[in-house]
Amino acid sequence: MREVGHPALFVRQGLRPQAADVAALAALALVTTIALATFDDYGLGWDDFTHAQYGELLLALHGSGFTDTRALSFVNLYMYGGGFDMAAALLAKISPFTLFETRRFAGAALGIVGLFAAWRLGRRLGGANAGLFTLLFLATCPLYYGHMFMNAKDAPFAVFVIVALLGVARAFEDYPRPSPATLALIGIGFGLAIGSRVVGAIAGVFAAAGLVILFAVDVKRLGMGPAIRTLLGFLAALVPAAVLAYAVMALVWPWGVLDPLNPIRALQYFSVFFEKPWKELFDGTLVAVPEMPRSYVPTLFAFKLPEIMLMFGVAGIVGAFAFSFRRSEPVHRRATLAMLAVAVALPVAMTVITRPAMYNGIRHFVFVAPPLAILAGWAAASIYAAAAKQGALVKAVLAVALAAGLAAPAFDMVRLHPYQYTHFNRLAGGIRGADERYMLDYWGLAFKEASEDLRAWLTERLEAPGHSRRWQIAVCGPHPSASIELGPEFALTWDAKGADFALMLGEFYCAQLNAPVIVEVEREGVVYARVYDIRGRNVPSLFTIAPP
C-alpha cells in the first residue's frame, strides 16, 4: 500500500481529503512566498563566515581532484559534513545575490523541503487532515522557521533527518520489500543526515524502534523462524540504500570516509566539551555550559514551542506510544508511530540522563521539531475527528480553537521578524518575560539591522570619518558578521578607547554604556542591539563579564 492517505482510510469527519490537500498546498505556497520575499532580512550569525569558508574549501577539494586538502583540517568543521555549505557556495557562483544572501536563500529553500517532507509523512501516518495540521504546526513553529534561514548546521540536519524518516516510513509500508524509490529516499536522507552531523546515525535508532514492532507482530503471526527470515530479507534489501548513504556521506563529508574510524573519532570529539567554558543565562542565573542542569532542554522546549504545538505534541507522544501496541491499528502505522515517538522522546531523555554541555538554547535540537509536529498533527486530526462525531457545534468550537492556537505563534513571528528564533511562548511571558532569564539573540542577527540603521544615520547627517580614515567601531558580539554587515568604511576593535561608536548586542555580557544611543534595535520593548556614539568619551569596558 503506497499511501496511508487513501480516502477510505482518512478521517471521515471534517475536511475532505481533497480540501485538506488543497489547503496544505496553499499553506506551503504561502510560506514559500513569504520566505522568498524576506530571506535577505536575516543577519549573519557567529559561525556564518566560517561556514562560508568551509563551503569554498570543500568545492576546492572536489574541484582539485583531492589535491587541495585544506578542507580536511579546517578549524573543527572538517568533523562536520558541509553539504549545505558546499551547495550554497556552488549556488553563489550563479546567483544574482551576494554570498550571504545566497546562503539565506538556500536555507529558506531547504527549510521548505523540510516542511514538504513533514507534510508527506504526516499525511501517510494519519491522512490528509493530519498532513495539513502537521504542516501548519511546523510552519508556525518559530524554532524551526527562524533557524532555517541562518543556521547552517542544525536546520539542514533537521531537514535531512525528516527526509530519512519519511523514507523509513515508506519502507515500513512496503515491508519486507521496499521499492527502489524508497531505498533512494532512505539512502539520500541518511547520507545527508550523517554527513551533516555524525549524530545523524541516531535516526537509525529511531527506525529500529519501528522495526521492533514489525518484527514482534511477525513473530506472533508467523513464528520466530519466519519472522527472523523476513527481517533478514528486509535488512538485505536495505543494502543498496546503505551503499547510497555512504556515497552521499562521502560527497558532503570527505574527511568522514578518509579513515573508517573517522566518524567514531568525530563522535568522541563531540561527546566532550571541546571549547574553553563560558557562561550562559539560564533561568536568571549565569551557568557554565558544561554545568547546565538536567532541566535545560525540557524547560526550553516548554517555553519556546508554541502552546498549541506543545499541547497536541504531548498528546501525540502519549498516543503514539499507546497506539504502537494497539492491535487494531495497521502494523506499519504502529511502527511509524513508535519511530516518531522515539525520535522526539529519546534525544530529550538522553540530555536529562547524560547531562552534556548545553548552550545556544535548543538550536542543536531543531531536528526534534518536525517529528513532534507530525505527532501533533496526527493527534489534532484524531481529536478533530472525534469532536466531529459529537455534532457540528463541538466541531466548530474545536476548529476555532485550532485556528486561534495557530494564529498566536504566527502573529508572534510577524512581530519578531526577522528574529523568530528568539521566540518564547506565553508560558515564559514572551520575550519580555524571558529577556532577563534566558538568551535571546545569542547569534547576533540584530547586527544586520543595527548596521543598516547606523549607516543611514551617518548618511542622513552627511558625516564622514575623515580623509584616509575609517570609522572606528568597538563591537561586543560576533566580529566577522559585524564586519560584513558594516562594510569597508568601518574598522572593528574590541577596545573602546579611541573608537567612534560602539555596536553592542542586547545580551547580558554586553554592557549598557553611558553614552548617547543613536541606534536601537528592539522588538516588543526588548533591546536586541544598540549603537552608541562614544566619540570623546571614556568607556572602561564593553563587557559585563570577561569574554572567554
C-alpha positions in Angstrom: 0.0 0.0 0.0 1.7 3.2 -1.2 -0.4 5.8 0.6 -2.0 5.7 4.0 -3.9 8.6 2.8 -6.4 6.6 0.7 -9.8 8.3 1.1 -11.3 5.2 2.7 -8.7 5.4 5.5 -8.9 9.2 6.0 -10.7 10.8 8.9 -14.3 10.7 7.8 -15.3 13.8 9.6 -14.2 17.4 9.0 -12.3 18.4 5.9 -12.5 16.1 2.9 -9.1 14.7 1.8 -9.1 16.8 -1.3 -9.9 20.0 0.6 -7.2 19.3 3.2 -4.6 18.7 0.5 -5.5 21.9 -1.3 -5.3 23.8 1.9 -1.9 22.2 2.7 -0.6 23.1 -0.8 -1.9 26.7 -0.4 -0.2 27.0 3.0 3.0 25.7 1.6 2.8 28.1 -1.3 2.2 31.0 1.1 5.1 30.1 3.4 7.3 29.7 0.3 6.3 33.1 -1.0 6.9 34.8 2.4 10.3 33.0 2.8 11.5 34.0 -0.7 10.3 37.6 -0.2 12.1 38.0 3.2 15.1 35.7 3.2 17.6 38.6 2.8 16.2 40.3 6.0 18.1 37.8 8.2 21.5 38.7 9.5 24.7 36.7 9.9 25.4 34.6 13.0 28.6 33.8 14.8 29.5 30.9 12.6 28.3 32.1 9.2 31.6 33.5 7.9 33.5 30.3 8.9 30.9 28.1 7.3 31.0 30.0 4.1 34.8 29.5 4.0 34.3 25.8 4.6 31.9 25.5 1.7 34.5 27.1 -0.6 37.2 24.8 0.7 35.0 21.7 0.0 34.5 22.9 -3.5 38.2 23.4 -3.9 38.8 19.9 -2.6 36.5 18.2 -5.1 37.5 20.6 -7.9 41.2 19.9 -7.5 40.8 16.1 -7.6 41.5 16.0 -3.8 44.9 17.7 -4.1 43.7 20.9 -2.3 43.2 19.3 1.1 42.7 22.4 3.3 39.1 21.4 4.0 40.3 18.3 5.7 41.8 20.3 8.6 39.8 23.5 8.6 39.2 24.5 12.2 36.9 21.8 13.6 34.4 21.9 10.7 36.1 19.0 9.0 34.4 16.9 11.7 31.1 18.0 10.3 29.7 17.4 6.9 29.4 20.5 4.7 26.7 19.6 2.3 24.7 22.8 2.8 27.9 25.0 2.8 29.1 23.3 -0.4 25.7 23.7 -2.1 25.4 27.3 -1.1 28.9 28.1 -2.3 28.2 26.5 -5.6 24.9 28.3 -5.9 26.6 31.6 -5.1 28.6 31.3 -8.3 25.5 31.7 -10.4 23.2 33.5 -8.0 22.3 37.2 -8.6 22.6 37.7 -4.8 25.6 38.2 -2.6 27.2 35.2 -1.0 25.4 35.6 2.3 22.1 36.5 0.7 22.5 33.3 -1.3 23.1 31.3 1.9 19.9 32.8 3.3 18.0 31.9 0.1 19.4 28.3 0.2 18.4 28.0 3.8 14.9 29.1 3.0 14.6 26.7 0.1 15.9 23.8 2.2 13.5 24.7 5.0 10.6 24.5 2.6 11.8 21.0 1.6 11.6 20.0 5.3 8.1 21.4 5.5 7.1 19.3 2.5 8.7 16.1 3.8 7.0 16.6 7.2 3.6 17.1 5.5 4.1 14.0 3.4 5.0 11.9 6.4 2.1 13.3 8.5 -0.3 12.5 5.6 1.0 9.0 5.3 0.6 8.5 9.0 -2.9 9.8 9.5 -4.4 11.1 6.3 -4.9 14.5 4.7 -6.1 16.2 7.8 -3.1 15.0 9.8 -0.8 16.2 7.0 -2.4 19.6 6.9 -2.1 20.0 10.7 1.5 18.8 10.6 2.4 21.4 8.0 0.6 24.2 9.9 2.2 23.3 13.2 5.7 23.2 11.8 5.3 26.3 9.6 4.2 28.3 12.7 7.0 26.9 14.9 9.4 29.8 15.3 12.2 27.4 16.4 12.1 25.7 13.0 11.1 28.6 10.8 13.6 31.1 12.4 16.6 28.7 12.2 16.0 27.5 8.6 17.2 30.9 7.2 20.5 31.2 9.0 21.6 28.0 10.8 24.0 26.2 8.6 24.3 23.1 10.7 21.2 22.4 12.8 18.4 23.4 10.4 19.7 21.4 7.4 20.3 18.5 9.8 16.6 18.7 10.8 15.5 18.5 7.2 17.7 15.6 6.3 16.6 13.6 9.4 12.9 14.0 8.5 13.6 13.1 4.9 15.3 9.9 6.1 12.4 9.1 8.4 9.9 9.7 5.5 11.9 7.1 3.6 11.8 4.7 6.6 8.0 5.1 7.0 7.6 4.2 3.3 9.8 1.1 3.9 7.5 0.1 6.8 4.5 0.2 4.4 6.4 -1.9 1.9 7.9 -4.3 4.5 9.7 -6.5 3.7 10.3 -5.4 0.1 10.9 -1.6 -0.1 10.7 -0.1 -3.6 13.7 1.4 -5.4 12.3 4.9 -4.8 12.0 4.3 -1.1 15.5 2.9 -1.0 16.8 6.0 -2.8 15.0 8.3 -0.3 16.4 6.4 2.7 20.0 6.5 1.2 19.9 10.2 0.4 18.3 11.1 3.7 20.6 9.1 5.9 23.7 10.1 3.9 22.9 13.7 4.2 21.9 13.5 7.9 25.1 11.6 9.0 27.1 13.7 6.6 25.9 16.9 8.3 26.4 15.8 11.9 27.7 12.4 12.9 25.0 12.0 15.4 22.6 11.6 12.5 23.2 7.9 13.0 20.7 8.2 15.8 18.0 8.2 13.1 18.8 4.5 12.7 17.8 4.0 16.4 14.5 5.8 15.7 13.9 3.4 12.7 14.9 0.4 14.9 12.1 1.3 17.3 9.5 0.8 14.5 11.3 -2.3 13.2 10.9 -3.9 16.6 7.1 -3.5 16.2 7.1 -5.1 12.7 9.3 -8.0 13.9 7.2 -8.6 17.1 4.0 -8.8 15.0 5.6 -11.2 12.6 6.7 -13.4 15.5 3.2 -13.6 16.8 1.7 -14.2 13.4 4.3 -16.4 11.7 6.5 -17.7 14.4 10.1 -16.9 15.3 11.9 -18.6 12.4 9.8 -17.0 9.6 9.9 -13.7 11.4 13.7 -13.7 11.5 13.9 -14.7 7.8 11.6 -11.8 6.9 13.6 -9.4 8.9 16.9 -10.5 7.4 15.3 -10.2 3.9 14.3 -6.7 4.7 17.7 -5.8 6.0 19.3 -7.3 2.9 17.0 -5.2 0.8 18.3 -2.1 2.5 21.9 -2.8 1.4 21.6 -0.6 -1.7 20.3 2.2 0.5 23.3 1.8 2.8 25.7 2.0 -0.1 24.0 5.1 -1.4 24.0 6.7 2.0 27.8 6.1 2.3 28.4 7.6 -1.1 26.3 10.7 -0.3 28.1 11.0 3.1 31.5 10.8 1.3 30.5 13.6 -1.1 29.4 16.0 1.7 31.8 14.9 4.4 35.1 13.7 2.7 37.0 13.6 6.0 34.5 11.1 7.3 35.5 8.5 4.8 39.3 9.0 4.7 39.5 6.5 7.5 36.7 4.1 8.6 37.3 5.2 12.2 36.9 8.9 11.5 33.2 9.0 12.2 33.9 7.4 15.6 36.7 9.9 16.2 34.2 12.7 15.4 31.7 11.2 17.8 34.3 11.0 20.6 35.4 14.6 19.9 31.8 16.0 20.2 31.0 13.8 23.2 33.1 16.1 25.4 33.0 19.9 25.6 35.8 21.0 23.3 36.0 24.7 23.9 37.0 27.0 26.7 33.9 27.0 29.0 31.8 30.2 29.1 28.7 31.1 30.9 25.2 31.5 29.6 22.0 32.7 31.1 19.5 30.1 32.2 16.5 30.7 34.4 18.0 34.0 35.5 21.4 32.6 36.6 24.7 32.6 34.8 25.7 28.9 34.4 28.9 27.4 32.8 27.8 25.5 29.8 29.3 22.2 30.9 27.3 22.5 34.2 23.8 23.2 32.8 21.1 21.5 34.8 19.2 18.4 33.5 16.1 20.6 33.1 17.8 22.7 30.4 16.3 21.1 27.3 12.9 20.2 28.7 12.5 23.7 30.1 13.4 25.4 26.8 11.2 23.2 24.8 8.3 24.0 27.1 9.0 27.7 26.8 10.0 28.0 23.1 7.4 25.9 21.3 4.0 27.4 20.5 1.5 26.4 23.1 -0.8 24.6 20.7 2.0 22.6 19.2 3.2 21.7 22.7 -0.2 20.6 23.8 -1.0 18.4 20.8 2.6 17.3 20.6 2.5 15.8 24.2 -0.9 14.2 23.3 0.7 12.8 20.2 3.7 11.3 22.0 1.5 9.6 24.6 -0.9 8.5 21.9 1.9 7.2 19.7 3.4 5.0 22.4 -0.1 3.7 23.3 -1.2 3.1 19.7 2.1 1.3 19.0 0.7 -1.6 21.0 -2.9 -1.4 19.7 -3.5 -4.5 17.6 -6.4 -3.0 15.7 -4.1 -0.4 14.1 -2.3 -1.3 10.8 1.2 -2.6 11.7 3.1 -0.1 9.5 1.3 2.7 11.2 2.1 1.4 14.6 5.8 1.1 13.5 5.8 4.7 12.2 4.2 6.0 15.4 6.8 4.2 17.5 9.6 5.6 15.4 8.3 9.2 15.6 7.7 8.9 19.4 11.2 7.7 20.0 12.6 10.5 17.6 11.0 13.1 19.9 11.5 11.5 23.3 14.9 9.9 23.1 17.1 13.0 22.3 15.4 14.9 25.2 15.7 11.9 27.5 19.4 11.5 26.7 20.2 15.1 27.7 18.4 14.6 31.0 20.2 11.3 31.7 23.7 12.2 30.5 23.7 16.0 31.2 26.1 17.0 28.4 27.4 20.6 27.9 24.5 22.6 26.6 24.4 26.1 25.1 22.8 28.4 22.5 19.3 27.4 23.6 18.0 24.4 21.8 19.3 25.0 18.4 21.0 21.6 18.5 17.5 20.1 18.9 15.8 21.7 15.9 15.6 18.2 14.4 13.1 17.2 17.1 10.6 19.8 15.8 9.5 18.1 12.6 8.6 14.7 14.2 6.9 16.5 17.1 4.9 18.5 14.6 3.9 15.2 12.8 2.7 13.7 16.1 0.9 16.9 17.0 -0.8 16.9 13.6 -1.8 13.2 14.0 -3.2 13.9 17.5 -5.1 17.1 16.3 -6.6 15.2 13.4 -7.7 12.3 15.6 -9.2 14.7 18.2 -10.9 16.7 15.4 -12.5 13.5 14.1 -13.7 12.6 17.5 -15.2 16.1 18.0 -17.0 16.0 14.7 -18.9 12.9 15.8 -20.3 15.0 18.7 -22.0 17.4 16.4 -21.5 20.5 14.3 -21.2 22.8 17.3 -18.4 20.9 19.0 -16.6 20.6 15.7 -16.9 24.3 15.1 -15.6 25.2 18.5 -12.6 23.0 18.1 -11.9 24.4 14.6 -12.0 28.0 16.0 -9.7 26.9 18.9 -7.2 25.4 16.5 -7.3 28.4 14.3 -6.7 30.7 17.2 -3.9 28.5 18.6 -2.1 28.6 15.2 -2.7 32.3 14.7 -1.0 33.2 18.0 2.5 32.0 17.1 2.1 33.2 13.5 1.3 36.7 14.9 4.4 36.5 17.2 6.6 35.5 14.2 5.4 38.6 12.3 6.1 40.9 15.3 9.6 39.3 15.9 10.7 39.2 12.2 13.5 38.5 11.4 14.3 37.2 14.9 11.8 34.4 15.0 14.4 32.0 16.5 14.4 34.2 19.7 10.7 33.5 20.4 9.5 32.5 23.8 5.8 31.5 24.3 3.3 32.9 26.8 4.2 30.3 29.4 7.6 32.1 29.6 6.0 35.6 29.4 7.0 36.1 25.8 10.4 37.6 25.0 9.8 40.3 27.7 9.4 37.7 30.4 12.4 35.7 29.0 14.8 38.6 28.5 16.2 38.7 32.0 16.2 34.9 32.4 17.3 33.3 29.1 19.4 34.0 26.0 17.5 35.6 23.1 19.7 36.8 20.1 22.7 34.6 21.1 23.8 34.6 17.4 23.8 38.3 17.0 21.4 38.5 14.0 20.5 42.1 15.1 23.8 43.4 13.9 22.4 43.5 10.3 19.6 45.8 11.2 21.8 47.9 13.6 24.5 48.3 10.9 22.0 49.4 8.3 20.5 51.9 10.7 23.9 53.3 11.6 24.9 53.8 8.0 21.6 55.5 7.4 22.1 57.7 10.4 25.6 58.8 9.2 24.3 59.4 5.6 21.4 61.5 6.9 23.9 63.7 8.8 26.4 63.8 6.0 29.1 62.6 8.4 32.3 61.0 7.2 35.3 59.6 9.1 37.8 62.0 7.6 40.5 61.8 4.9 42.3 58.4 4.7 40.5 57.2 7.8 37.8 54.6 8.6 35.2 54.8 11.3 36.5 53.0 14.4 33.8 50.9 16.0 34.1 48.8 19.2 32.0 45.7 19.0 30.6 43.4 21.7 29.4 40.4 19.7 30.4 38.5 16.6 33.1 40.5 14.8 33.1 38.6 11.4 29.4 39.2 10.9 29.6 42.8 12.1 32.5 43.4 9.6 30.4 42.1 6.7 27.3 44.0 7.7 29.1 47.3 8.3 31.3 47.2 5.2 34.8 48.5 4.5 34.2 52.0 5.9 34.5 50.6 9.4 37.4 49.2 11.3 36.4 46.9 14.2 38.0 46.6 17.6 37.4 45.0 21.0 38.8 48.1 22.7 36.5 51.2 23.1 39.5 53.5 23.6 39.7 55.9 20.6 36.6 54.3 19.0 33.9 56.5 17.4 31.0 54.1 18.0 30.1 51.0 20.0 28.0 48.3 18.5 26.5 46.2 21.3 24.3 43.1 21.4 21.5 43.2 23.9 22.7 40.1 25.7 23.8 40.1 29.3 27.5 40.1 28.6 27.4 43.4 26.8 27.5 46.5 29.0 25.0 49.3 28.8 27.1 52.3 28.1 26.8 55.9 29.5 26.7 57.4 26.0 24.2 58.7 23.5 22.2 55.9 21.8 22.0 56.6 18.1 20.5 53.2 17.0 18.4 50.8 18.9 17.0 47.5 17.6 14.1 46.3 19.6 11.1 44.0 19.5 8.2 44.2 21.9 10.2 46.5 24.1 13.2 44.2 24.3 16.5 45.5 23.0 18.4 43.3 20.6 21.2 45.7 19.8 22.4 49.2 20.3 24.8 51.6 18.7 26.4 54.3 20.9 28.2 57.4 19.9 31.3 57.2 22.2 33.4 59.9 20.5 35.4 61.7 23.1 34.0 59.5 25.9 35.8 57.2 28.3 34.4 53.7 28.1 36.2 51.4 30.5 34.8 48.1 29.1 32.4 46.8 26.6 31.6 43.7 28.8 29.8 42.9 32.0 32.0 39.8 32.3 35.3 39.0 30.8 34.9 37.3 27.4 36.1 33.6 27.2 
